[in-house]
Amino acid sequence: MGGSSPCASCKLLRRRCAKDCIFAPYFPSDDPHKFAIVHKVFGASNVSKMLQEIPVHQRADAVSSLVYEANARIRDPVYGCVGAISYLQSQVSQLQMQLAVAQAEMLCIQMQQEPSLPTQLDDEDQKSLLLASNNFNSMPQFLSFSSSSNIVMQEPLKKESLWT
């Protein structure tokens, strides 16, 4: 930065911003919070060392990651990003299970509405229909969808669960 306004790092650290300041391209003076949070979590010396070890074309991405991780550490000092990732993975798992339940309920409704079964089914379809047509209120069912090789374990379905 030289003679003009120092970068956010040099401003916070109260030092002169040199022309070759490693922080200047990534921590502009108009966004002091960005460097402040990274400095609080990682320290200026560590950030400087990290940036020096990374190729110049990857430094902007590294700074972005450091800012994200620092924000996550401030919000959750114990788990940081890992806590956020675990929470999101848990949500994905729950939504996948809800989707599987909805697909199974749709299959059951479709099967109840069809008056007769198609005459030509391959072995996998026959097994699927046989398992799906068993008593849903007595035990967990295994439904095999012929369009994929995934097997979904499904607890007994209640007809009213779709509408209540």
Buried (B, 14 or more C-beta within 10 A) or exposed (E): BEEEEBBBBBBBBEEEBEEEBBBBBBBBBEEBEBBBBBBEBBEBEEBBEBBEEBEEEEBEEBBEEBBBBBBBBEEBEEBBBEBBEEEEEEEEEEEEEEEBBEBBBEBBEEEEEEEEEEEEBEEEBEBBBEEBEEEBEEEEBEBBBEEEEEEBEBEEBEEEEEEE
